[in-house]
Amino acid sequence: MKGELFHKGILRKEDDCFIIRQSIPYPLQENNAYLIESSNGWSVIDVGIDLPLTREVWEMALKEVGISFRQIRQIYITHCHPDHLGAARWLQQKCDAPVFMHREEIKRAREFIFIEEDFPAVYRRAIEAECNRHGFESRFLDGLILDWQTQVTPLFRAPRGIYPLDAGDEIDLAGEKYQIILAPGHADGQVMLFEPGSRRLFCADVLTENSYLHFSDWPNTFLENPLGDLFDSLDLMESLEVAKVYPGHGFCFTNLQEIMDTLREKHWRNLGKVLAAITEPVRSGDLYPQLFSKIYPIDYVHLHRLLLGETLGYMEYLFRRGRLQKTDDGDRVVFGGR
């Protein structure tokens, strides 16, 4: 058994932490959970989606490392998506450890995810007005509510209490003090963890080495300018002079500047496409199929919501930069050229 998981690529050692690769039923196919020995037992950063295979991989990984579940003393969640928070409730029950997440993510989870009674009605009330304002078709809204209730939220049940993190907090990992840095966009209260001495950064889903991650979680969000928030996070990362990045998906990397430049260029190209496409006043729900239907086979309700959300994010950013006009009468939001 010893060494088998390393050979299969499920578990690998990177510096002073173990990376547990978890499988997920989404396009990225995998995500990273991190296991790190700290001054007070072992700590976990993210856990994977709550599926039988995830639990099996955790069982095998801990056996390979040579520790028990009870030696895990802290569980840190970078943001409340199912591939990061998912199995936290199960893992908490196995190791009796506290779960920590940024307080903005706790607030968001209670509004859009941790709904215990009358889910369809409560979730509809949370998102319906926002969907209608931006032209999300009613058939997609109904499909989203059904899929969110039956296929998604069951994969990340609320842990038994979550303790809040705030920007500026410090946590112990491998005997070093890591700073909690808020990096909203992909999720309202997404956090990164940074250690100034080694200049190592756990960047969650801000970016990956070679994959694009959505910058808005619309309509499950309170953010008004998610693309602006992402650009602010990239600027902050640049100021940290990071030596090595530990992402939420894929392999660790050291060429952060190059990857940030590529990501910025992608968004600037998309901003240009959005600006060029707006020849008359339009809602984001009417514009996104024109921009993305030839690129993506839009046959999945969550792809519809994410593409609308990103289109809205581009339009809002252009409005705030003075490149578009916006009319909002409370029931309908329309963007037009200047």
PyMOL commands that set and color helices and strands:
alter all, ss='L'
color gray80, all
select helices_A, chain A and resi 4-8+52-65+69-71+82-85+88-95+103-112+119-133+138-155+226-240+256-277+284-292+301-320
alter helices_A, ss='H'
color red, helices_A
select strands_A, chain A and resi 11-14+17-23+30-38+41-45+72-76+99-102+163-165+170-173+176-182+191-195+200-204+244-247+324-328+333-337
alter strands_A, ss='S'
color yellow, strands_A
deselect
rebuild
show_as cartoon
